[in-house]
Amino acid sequence: MKESLMEIIRCPMDKQELELEPIQESDDEVLEGRLVCTECGEEYPIEEGIPNLLPPDMRDDPPA
């Protein structure tokens, strides 16, 4: 995920800003990490450079 996307993406639950918490980065791209809503605190994972902005009840649980 390009860090420049932070200017336009918002929490799908309440349309508030998201805070980026990178785990693995390469240049200006976040490969692994999470986005956290500044208002409701909901977390959205970033995996393989792709943010999953589905609401929590619509996400698949990771395999056990």
N, CA, C and O atoms as a Maestro MAE file, in Angstrom:
{
 s_m_m2io_version
 :::
 2.0.0
}

f_m_ct {
 s_m_title
 :::
 protein
 m_atom[256] {
  # First column is atom index #
  i_m_mmod_type
  r_m_x_coord
  r_m_y_coord
  r_m_z_coord
  i_m_residue_number
  s_m_chain_name
  s_m_pdb_residue_name
  s_m_pdb_atom_name
  i_m_atomic_number
  :::
  1 25 0.845 -1.168 0.000 1 A "MET " " N  " 7
  2 3 0.000 0.000 0.000 1 A "MET " " CA " 6
  3 2 0.890 1.230 0.000 1 A "MET " " C  " 6
  4 15 1.791 1.349 0.831 1 A "MET " " O  " 8
  5 25 0.649 2.125 -0.906 2 A "LYS " " N  " 7
  6 3 1.394 3.379 -0.946 2 A "LYS " " CA " 6
  7 2 0.956 4.271 0.212 2 A "LYS " " C  " 6
  8 15 -0.236 4.420 0.479 2 A "LYS " " O  " 8
  9 25 1.929 4.856 0.888 3 A "GLU " " N  " 7
  10 3 1.605 5.731 2.018 3 A "GLU " " CA " 6
  11 2 0.799 6.953 1.588 3 A "GLU " " C  " 6
  12 15 0.093 7.542 2.407 3 A "GLU " " O  " 8
  13 25 0.892 7.338 0.331 4 A "SER " " N  " 7
  14 3 0.135 8.495 -0.155 4 A "SER " " CA " 6
  15 2 -1.377 8.247 -0.111 4 A "SER " " C  " 6
  16 15 -2.152 9.204 -0.122 4 A "SER " " O  " 8
  17 25 -1.808 6.986 -0.061 5 A "LEU " " N  " 7
  18 3 -3.238 6.671 0.038 5 A "LEU " " CA " 6
  19 2 -3.849 7.132 1.358 5 A "LEU " " C  " 6
  20 15 -5.066 7.279 1.464 5 A "LEU " " O  " 8
  21 25 -3.008 7.360 2.357 6 A "MET " " N  " 7
  22 3 -3.512 7.786 3.660 6 A "MET " " CA " 6
  23 2 -4.284 9.095 3.578 6 A "MET " " C  " 6
  24 15 -5.091 9.395 4.457 6 A "MET " " O  " 8
  25 25 -4.045 9.875 2.532 7 A "GLU " " N  " 7
  26 3 -4.750 11.143 2.365 7 A "GLU " " CA " 6
  27 2 -6.207 10.948 1.953 7 A "GLU " " C  " 6
  28 15 -7.033 11.836 2.165 7 A "GLU " " O  " 8
  29 25 -6.533 9.783 1.362 8 A "ILE " " N  " 7
  30 3 -7.893 9.620 0.833 8 A "ILE " " CA " 6
  31 2 -8.701 8.491 1.474 8 A "ILE " " C  " 6
  32 15 -9.930 8.531 1.426 8 A "ILE " " O  " 8
  33 25 -8.054 7.485 2.074 9 A "ILE " " N  " 7
  34 3 -8.845 6.392 2.633 9 A "ILE " " CA " 6
  35 2 -9.349 6.748 4.028 9 A "ILE " " C  " 6
  36 15 -8.689 7.459 4.784 9 A "ILE " " O  " 8
  37 25 -10.533 6.235 4.347 10 A "ARG " " N  " 7
  38 3 -11.176 6.494 5.628 10 A "ARG " " CA " 6
  39 2 -11.754 5.198 6.178 10 A "ARG " " C  " 6
  40 15 -11.894 4.221 5.442 10 A "ARG " " O  " 8
  41 25 -12.080 5.182 7.432 11 A "CYS " " N  " 7
  42 3 -12.699 4.033 8.079 11 A "CYS " " CA " 6
  43 2 -14.067 3.779 7.436 11 A "CYS " " C  " 6
  44 15 -14.882 4.698 7.350 11 A "CYS " " O  " 8
  45 25 -14.329 2.557 6.986 12 A "PRO " " N  " 7
  46 3 -15.626 2.277 6.381 12 A "PRO " " CA " 6
  47 2 -16.777 2.286 7.387 12 A "PRO " " C  " 6
  48 15 -17.939 2.377 6.992 12 A "PRO " " O  " 8
  49 25 -16.472 2.195 8.660 13 A "MET " " N  " 7
  50 3 -17.514 2.173 9.682 13 A "MET " " CA " 6
  51 2 -18.041 3.576 10.006 13 A "MET " " C  " 6
  52 15 -19.251 3.779 10.096 13 A "MET " " O  " 8
  53 25 -17.130 4.544 10.181 14 A "ASP " " N  " 7
  54 3 -17.575 5.873 10.601 14 A "ASP " " CA " 6
  55 2 -16.962 7.025 9.795 14 A "ASP " " C  " 6
  56 15 -17.147 8.194 10.133 14 A "ASP " " O  " 8
  57 25 -16.234 6.686 8.730 15 A "LYS " " N  " 7
  58 3 -15.663 7.672 7.792 15 A "LYS " " CA " 6
  59 2 -14.612 8.592 8.418 15 A "LYS " " C  " 6
  60 15 -14.356 9.682 7.905 15 A "LYS " " O  " 8
  61 25 -14.006 8.156 9.523 16 A "GLN " " N  " 7
  62 3 -12.967 8.950 10.172 16 A "GLN " " CA " 6
  63 2 -11.595 8.575 9.619 16 A "GLN " " C  " 6
  64 15 -11.457 7.604 8.876 16 A "GLN " " O  " 8
  65 25 -10.594 9.350 9.989 17 A "GLU " " N  " 7
  66 3 -9.226 9.100 9.517 17 A "GLU " " CA " 6
  67 2 -8.680 7.805 10.093 17 A "GLU " " C  " 6
  68 15 -9.075 7.363 11.172 17 A "GLU " " O  " 8
  69 25 -7.752 7.204 9.337 18 A "LEU " " N  " 7
  70 3 -7.072 5.993 9.766 18 A "LEU " " CA " 6
  71 2 -5.614 6.323 10.061 18 A "LEU " " C  " 6
  72 15 -5.004 7.155 9.390 18 A "LEU " " O  " 8
  73 25 -5.069 5.664 11.068 19 A "GLU " " N  " 7
  74 3 -3.666 5.826 11.438 19 A "GLU " " CA " 6
  75 2 -2.904 4.600 10.953 19 A "GLU " " C  " 6
  76 15 -3.346 3.469 11.159 19 A "GLU " " O  " 8
  77 25 -1.776 4.817 10.317 20 A "LEU " " N  " 7
  78 3 -0.972 3.740 9.760 20 A "LEU " " CA " 6
  79 2 0.015 3.208 10.794 20 A "LEU " " C  " 6
  80 15 0.747 3.978 11.415 20 A "LEU " " O  " 8
  81 25 0.031 1.883 10.976 21 A "GLU " " N  " 7
  82 3 0.994 1.220 11.854 21 A "GLU " " CA " 6
  83 2 1.722 0.167 11.022 21 A "GLU " " C  " 6
  84 15 1.308 -0.991 10.975 21 A "GLU " " O  " 8
  85 25 2.817 0.580 10.360 22 A "PRO " " N  " 7
  86 3 3.526 -0.362 9.493 22 A "PRO " " CA " 6
  87 2 4.327 -1.393 10.281 22 A "PRO " " C  " 6
  88 15 4.835 -1.106 11.366 22 A "PRO " " O  " 8
  89 25 4.433 -2.600 9.719 23 A "ILE " " N  " 7
  90 3 5.275 -3.656 10.278 23 A "ILE " " CA " 6
  91 2 6.450 -3.903 9.342 23 A "ILE " " C  " 6
  92 15 7.594 -4.018 9.780 23 A "ILE " " O  " 8
  93 25 6.150 -3.984 8.038 24 A "GLN " " N  " 7
  94 3 7.196 -4.192 7.041 24 A "GLN " " CA " 6
  95 2 6.998 -3.179 5.919 24 A "GLN " " C  " 6
  96 15 5.907 -3.067 5.360 24 A "GLN " " O  " 8
  97 25 8.060 -2.441 5.593 25 A "GLU " " N  " 7
  98 3 7.994 -1.421 4.559 25 A "GLU " " CA " 6
  99 2 9.080 -1.645 3.518 25 A "GLU " " C  " 6
  100 15 10.110 -2.265 3.784 25 A "GLU " " O  " 8
  101 25 8.818 -1.119 2.318 26 A "SER " " N  " 7
  102 3 9.805 -1.124 1.246 26 A "SER " " CA " 6
  103 2 9.641 0.190 0.495 26 A "SER " " C  " 6
  104 15 8.599 0.430 -0.116 26 A "SER " " O  " 8
  105 25 10.658 1.040 0.534 27 A "ASP " " N  " 7
  106 3 10.589 2.385 -0.040 27 A "ASP " " CA " 6
  107 2 9.404 3.131 0.572 27 A "ASP " " C  " 6
  108 15 9.345 3.280 1.793 27 A "ASP " " O  " 8
  109 25 8.454 3.606 -0.250 28 A "ASP " " N  " 7
  110 3 7.297 4.338 0.284 28 A "ASP " " CA " 6
  111 2 6.057 3.460 0.311 28 A "ASP " " C  " 6
  112 15 4.935 3.967 0.304 28 A "ASP " " O  " 8
  113 25 6.253 2.133 0.341 29 A "GLU " " N  " 7
  114 3 5.130 1.204 0.330 29 A "GLU " " CA " 6
  115 2 5.131 0.354 1.595 29 A "GLU " " C  " 6
  116 15 6.176 -0.126 2.034 29 A "GLU " " O  " 8
  117 25 3.946 0.174 2.175 30 A "VAL " " N  " 7
  118 3 3.787 -0.671 3.352 30 A "VAL " " CA " 6
  119 2 3.357 -2.052 2.866 30 A "VAL " " C  " 6
  120 15 2.322 -2.193 2.214 30 A "VAL " " O  " 8
  121 25 4.152 -3.063 3.184 31 A "LEU " " N  " 7
  122 3 3.849 -4.429 2.753 31 A "LEU " " CA " 6
  123 2 3.007 -5.175 3.784 31 A "LEU " " C  " 6
  124 15 2.118 -5.946 3.422 31 A "LEU " " O  " 8
  125 25 3.282 -4.950 5.052 32 A "GLU " " N  " 7
  126 3 2.541 -5.578 6.146 32 A "GLU " " CA " 6
  127 2 2.319 -4.532 7.232 32 A "GLU " " C  " 6
  128 15 3.180 -3.687 7.480 32 A "GLU " " O  " 8
  129 25 1.164 -4.596 7.873 33 A "GLY " " N  " 7
  130 3 0.867 -3.670 8.955 33 A "GLY " " CA " 6
  131 2 -0.626 -3.606 9.209 33 A "GLY " " C  " 6
  132 15 -1.362 -4.557 8.945 33 A "GLY " " O  " 8
  133 25 -1.053 -2.476 9.722 34 A "ARG " " N  " 7
  134 3 -2.482 -2.301 9.967 34 A "ARG " " CA " 6
  135 2 -2.847 -0.833 9.934 34 A "ARG " " C  " 6
  136 15 -2.007 0.049 10.107 34 A "ARG " " O  " 8
  137 25 -4.113 -0.604 9.710 35 A "LEU " " N  " 7
  138 3 -4.700 0.726 9.760 35 A "LEU " " CA " 6
  139 2 -5.649 0.739 10.953 35 A "LEU " " C  " 6
  140 15 -6.427 -0.197 11.139 35 A "LEU " " O  " 8
  141 25 -5.590 1.788 11.754 36 A "VAL " " N  " 7
  142 3 -6.426 1.874 12.947 36 A "VAL " " CA " 6
  143 2 -7.238 3.160 12.870 36 A "VAL " " C  " 6
  144 15 -6.695 4.238 12.629 36 A "VAL " " O  " 8
  145 25 -8.543 3.032 13.079 37 A "CYS " " N  " 7
  146 3 -9.428 4.206 13.056 37 A "CYS " " CA " 6
  147 2 -9.141 5.083 14.264 37 A "CYS " " C  " 6
  148 15 -9.050 4.595 15.391 37 A "CYS " " O  " 8
  149 25 -8.999 6.384 14.020 38 A "THR " " N  " 7
  150 3 -8.718 7.325 15.107 38 A "THR " " CA " 6
  151 2 -9.939 7.569 15.993 38 A "THR " " C  " 6
  152 15 -9.803 8.082 17.103 38 A "THR " " O  " 8
  153 25 -11.130 7.205 15.512 39 A "GLU " " N  " 7
  154 3 -12.358 7.437 16.273 39 A "GLU " " CA " 6
  155 2 -12.863 6.168 16.974 39 A "GLU " " C  " 6
  156 15 -12.985 6.147 18.199 39 A "GLU " " O  " 8
  157 25 -13.156 5.112 16.205 40 A "CYS " " N  " 7
  158 3 -13.758 3.911 16.789 40 A "CYS " " CA " 6
  159 2 -12.734 2.869 17.212 40 A "CYS " " C  " 6
  160 15 -13.071 1.947 17.954 40 A "CYS " " O  " 8
  161 25 -11.467 2.994 16.748 41 A "GLY " " N  " 7
  162 3 -10.420 2.067 17.141 41 A "GLY " " CA " 6
  163 2 -10.398 0.758 16.361 41 A "GLY " " C  " 6
  164 15 -9.572 -0.111 16.643 41 A "GLY " " O  " 8
  165 25 -11.290 0.603 15.387 42 A "GLU " " N  " 7
  166 3 -11.300 -0.625 14.583 42 A "GLU " " CA " 6
  167 2 -9.993 -0.755 13.812 42 A "GLU " " C  " 6
  168 15 -9.427 0.241 13.360 42 A "GLU " " O  " 8
  169 25 -9.517 -1.992 13.665 43 A "GLU " " N  " 7
  170 3 -8.252 -2.254 12.986 43 A "GLU " " CA " 6
  171 2 -8.506 -2.954 11.662 43 A "GLU " " C  " 6
  172 15 -9.373 -3.821 11.552 43 A "GLU " " O  " 8
  173 25 -7.722 -2.555 10.650 44 A "TYR " " N  " 7
  174 3 -7.811 -3.128 9.311 44 A "TYR " " CA " 6
  175 2 -6.411 -3.586 8.904 44 A "TYR " " C  " 6
  176 15 -5.479 -2.783 8.876 44 A "TYR " " O  " 8
  177 25 -6.260 -4.878 8.589 45 A "PRO " " N  " 7
  178 3 -4.927 -5.401 8.269 45 A "PRO " " CA " 6
  179 2 -4.442 -4.987 6.885 45 A "PRO " " C  " 6
  180 15 -5.239 -4.756 5.976 45 A "PRO " " O  " 8
  181 25 -3.132 -4.896 6.743 46 A "ILE " " N  " 7
  182 3 -2.479 -4.723 5.448 46 A "ILE " " CA " 6
  183 2 -1.626 -5.966 5.250 46 A "ILE " " C  " 6
  184 15 -0.706 -6.226 6.025 46 A "ILE " " O  " 8
  185 25 -1.935 -6.733 4.211 47 A "GLU " " N  " 7
  186 3 -1.207 -7.971 3.931 47 A "GLU " " CA " 6
  187 2 -0.751 -7.965 2.486 47 A "GLU " " C  " 6
  188 15 -1.545 -7.728 1.576 47 A "GLU " " O  " 8
  189 25 0.521 -8.223 2.278 48 A "GLU " " N  " 7
  190 3 1.114 -8.242 0.942 48 A "GLU " " CA " 6
  191 2 0.846 -6.929 0.193 48 A "GLU " " C  " 6
  192 15 0.647 -6.924 -1.022 48 A "GLU " " O  " 8
  193 25 0.845 -5.818 0.942 49 A "GLY " " N  " 7
  194 3 0.670 -4.499 0.353 49 A "GLY " " CA " 6
  195 2 -0.765 -4.111 0.072 49 A "GLY " " C  " 6
  196 15 -1.015 -3.057 -0.512 49 A "GLY " " O  " 8
  197 25 -1.731 -4.955 0.481 50 A "ILE " " N  " 7
  198 3 -3.143 -4.690 0.196 50 A "ILE " " CA " 6
  199 2 -3.903 -4.474 1.494 50 A "ILE " " C  " 6
  200 15 -3.948 -5.371 2.336 50 A "ILE " " O  " 8
  201 25 -4.510 -3.285 1.676 51 A "PRO " " N  " 7
  202 3 -5.308 -3.059 2.879 51 A "PRO " " CA " 6
  203 2 -6.673 -3.739 2.749 51 A "PRO " " C  " 6
  204 15 -7.308 -3.673 1.696 51 A "PRO " " O  " 8
  205 25 -7.117 -4.389 3.818 52 A "ASN " " N  " 7
  206 3 -8.430 -5.023 3.850 52 A "ASN " " CA " 6
  207 2 -9.362 -4.084 4.609 52 A "ASN " " C  " 6
  208 15 -9.355 -4.051 5.840 52 A "ASN " " O  " 8
  209 25 -10.161 -3.325 3.870 53 A "LEU " " N  " 7
  210 3 -11.043 -2.339 4.487 53 A "LEU " " CA " 6
  211 2 -12.478 -2.834 4.624 53 A "LEU " " C  " 6
  212 15 -13.405 -2.035 4.757 53 A "LEU " " O  " 8
  213 25 -12.658 -4.144 4.592 54 A "LEU " " N  " 7
  214 3 -13.986 -4.686 4.838 54 A "LEU " " CA " 6
  215 2 -14.342 -4.492 6.309 54 A "LEU " " C  " 6
  216 15 -13.469 -4.585 7.172 54 A "LEU " " O  " 8
  217 25 -15.615 -4.223 6.606 55 A "PRO " " N  " 7
  218 3 -16.024 -4.163 8.006 55 A "PRO " " CA " 6
  219 2 -15.712 -5.495 8.698 55 A "PRO " " C  " 6
  220 15 -15.701 -6.536 8.042 55 A "PRO " " O  " 8
  221 25 -15.461 -5.480 9.995 56 A "PRO " " N  " 7
  222 3 -15.029 -6.681 10.717 56 A "PRO " " CA " 6
  223 2 -15.941 -7.889 10.512 56 A "PRO " " C  " 6
  224 15 -15.447 -9.010 10.388 56 A "PRO " " O  " 8
  225 25 -17.247 -7.691 10.475 57 A "ASP " " N  " 7
  226 3 -18.160 -8.820 10.339 57 A "ASP " " CA " 6
  227 2 -18.189 -9.414 8.930 57 A "ASP " " C  " 6
  228 15 -18.806 -10.458 8.715 57 A "ASP " " O  " 8
  229 25 -17.534 -8.768 7.976 58 A "MET " " N  " 7
  230 3 -17.501 -9.269 6.614 58 A "MET " " CA " 6
  231 2 -16.151 -9.905 6.254 58 A "MET " " C  " 6
  232 15 -15.997 -10.454 5.163 58 A "MET " " O  " 8
  233 25 -15.190 -9.835 7.154 59 A "ARG " " N  " 7
  234 3 -13.869 -10.408 6.898 59 A "ARG " " CA " 6
  235 2 -13.859 -11.887 7.204 59 A "ARG " " C  " 6
  236 15 -14.537 -12.347 8.122 59 A "ARG " " O  " 8
  237 25 -13.079 -12.638 6.422 60 A "ASP " " N  " 7
  238 3 -12.859 -14.048 6.721 60 A "ASP " " CA " 6
  239 2 -11.865 -14.143 7.858 60 A "ASP " " C  " 6
  240 15 -10.892 -13.390 7.908 60 A "ASP " " O  " 8
  241 25 -12.110 -15.069 8.773 61 A "ASP " " N  " 7
  242 3 -11.137 -15.327 9.831 61 A "ASP " " CA " 6
  243 2 -9.945 -16.038 9.227 61 A "ASP " " C  " 6
  244 15 -10.118 -16.878 8.344 61 A "ASP " " O  " 8
  245 25 -8.725 -15.723 9.681 62 A "PRO " " N  " 7
  246 3 -7.558 -16.433 9.154 62 A "PRO " " CA " 6
  247 2 -7.629 -17.914 9.486 62 A "PRO " " C  " 6
  248 15 -8.168 -18.291 10.527 62 A "PRO " " O  " 8
  249 25 -7.087 -18.762 8.610 63 A "PRO " " N  " 7
  250 3 -7.117 -20.205 8.913 63 A "PRO " " CA " 6
  251 2 -6.340 -20.544 10.169 63 A "PRO " " C  " 6
  252 15 -5.322 -19.922 10.471 63 A "PRO " " O  " 8
  253 25 -6.820 -21.519 10.888 64 A "ALA " " N  " 7
  254 3 -6.179 -21.913 12.159 64 A "ALA " " CA " 6
  255 2 -4.981 -22.804 11.922 64 A "ALA " " C  " 6
  256 15 -4.327 -23.226 12.876 64 A "ALA " " O  " 8
  :::
 }
 m_bond[255] {
  # First column is bond index #
  i_m_from
  i_m_to
  i_m_order
  :::
  1 1 2 1
  2 2 3 1
  3 3 4 2
  4 3 5 1
  5 5 6 1
  6 6 7 1
  7 7 8 2
  8 7 9 1
  9 9 10 1
  10 10 11 1
  11 11 12 2
  12 11 13 1
  13 13 14 1
  14 14 15 1
  15 15 16 2
  16 15 17 1
  17 17 18 1
  18 18 19 1
  19 19 20 2
  20 19 21 1
  21 21 22 1
  22 22 23 1
  23 23 24 2
  24 23 25 1
  25 25 26 1
  26 26 27 1
  27 27 28 2
  28 27 29 1
  29 29 30 1
  30 30 31 1
  31 31 32 2
  32 31 33 1
  33 33 34 1
  34 34 35 1
  35 35 36 2
  36 35 37 1
  37 37 38 1
  38 38 39 1
  39 39 40 2
  40 39 41 1
  41 41 42 1
  42 42 43 1
  43 43 44 2
  44 43 45 1
  45 45 46 1
  46 46 47 1
  47 47 48 2
  48 47 49 1
  49 49 50 1
  50 50 51 1
  51 51 52 2
  52 51 53 1
  53 53 54 1
  54 54 55 1
  55 55 56 2
  56 55 57 1
  57 57 58 1
  58 58 59 1
  59 59 60 2
  60 59 61 1
  61 61 62 1
  62 62 63 1
  63 63 64 2
  64 63 65 1
  65 65 66 1
  66 66 67 1
  67 67 68 2
  68 67 69 1
  69 69 70 1
  70 70 71 1
  71 71 72 2
  72 71 73 1
  73 73 74 1
  74 74 75 1
  75 75 76 2
  76 75 77 1
  77 77 78 1
  78 78 79 1
  79 79 80 2
  80 79 81 1
  81 81 82 1
  82 82 83 1
  83 83 84 2
  84 83 85 1
  85 85 86 1
  86 86 87 1
  87 87 88 2
  88 87 89 1
  89 89 90 1
  90 90 91 1
  91 91 92 2
  92 91 93 1
  93 93 94 1
  94 94 95 1
  95 95 96 2
  96 95 97 1
  97 97 98 1
  98 98 99 1
  99 99 100 2
  100 99 101 1
  101 101 102 1
  102 102 103 1
  103 103 104 2
  104 103 105 1
  105 105 106 1
  106 106 107 1
  107 107 108 2
  108 107 109 1
  109 109 110 1
  110 110 111 1
  111 111 112 2
  112 111 113 1
  113 113 114 1
  114 114 115 1
  115 115 116 2
  116 115 117 1
  117 117 118 1
  118 118 119 1
  119 119 120 2
  120 119 121 1
  121 121 122 1
  122 122 123 1
  123 123 124 2
  124 123 125 1
  125 125 126 1
  126 126 127 1
  127 127 128 2
  128 127 129 1
  129 129 130 1
  130 130 131 1
  131 131 132 2
  132 131 133 1
  133 133 134 1
  134 134 135 1
  135 135 136 2
  136 135 137 1
  137 137 138 1
  138 138 139 1
  139 139 140 2
  140 139 141 1
  141 141 142 1
  142 142 143 1
  143 143 144 2
  144 143 145 1
  145 145 146 1
  146 146 147 1
  147 147 148 2
  148 147 149 1
  149 149 150 1
  150 150 151 1
  151 151 152 2
  152 151 153 1
  153 153 154 1
  154 154 155 1
  155 155 156 2
  156 155 157 1
  157 157 158 1
  158 158 159 1
  159 159 160 2
  160 159 161 1
  161 161 162 1
  162 162 163 1
  163 163 164 2
  164 163 165 1
  165 165 166 1
  166 166 167 1
  167 167 168 2
  168 167 169 1
  169 169 170 1
  170 170 171 1
  171 171 172 2
  172 171 173 1
  173 173 174 1
  174 174 175 1
  175 175 176 2
  176 175 177 1
  177 177 178 1
  178 178 179 1
  179 179 180 2
  180 179 181 1
  181 181 182 1
  182 182 183 1
  183 183 184 2
  184 183 185 1
  185 185 186 1
  186 186 187 1
  187 187 188 2
  188 187 189 1
  189 189 190 1
  190 190 191 1
  191 191 192 2
  192 191 193 1
  193 193 194 1
  194 194 195 1
  195 195 196 2
  196 195 197 1
  197 197 198 1
  198 198 199 1
  199 199 200 2
  200 199 201 1
  201 201 202 1
  202 202 203 1
  203 203 204 2
  204 203 205 1
  205 205 206 1
  206 206 207 1
  207 207 208 2
  208 207 209 1
  209 209 210 1
  210 210 211 1
  211 211 212 2
  212 211 213 1
  213 213 214 1
  214 214 215 1
  215 215 216 2
  216 215 217 1
  217 217 218 1
  218 218 219 1
  219 219 220 2
  220 219 221 1
  221 221 222 1
  222 222 223 1
  223 223 224 2
  224 223 225 1
  225 225 226 1
  226 226 227 1
  227 227 228 2
  228 227 229 1
  229 229 230 1
  230 230 231 1
  231 231 232 2
  232 231 233 1
  233 233 234 1
  234 234 235 1
  235 235 236 2
  236 235 237 1
  237 237 238 1
  238 238 239 1
  239 239 240 2
  240 239 241 1
  241 241 242 1
  242 242 243 1
  243 243 244 2
  244 243 245 1
  245 245 246 1
  246 246 247 1
  247 247 248 2
  248 247 249 1
  249 249 250 1
  250 250 251 1
  251 251 252 2
  252 251 253 1
  253 253 254 1
  254 254 255 1
  255 255 256 2
  :::
 }
}
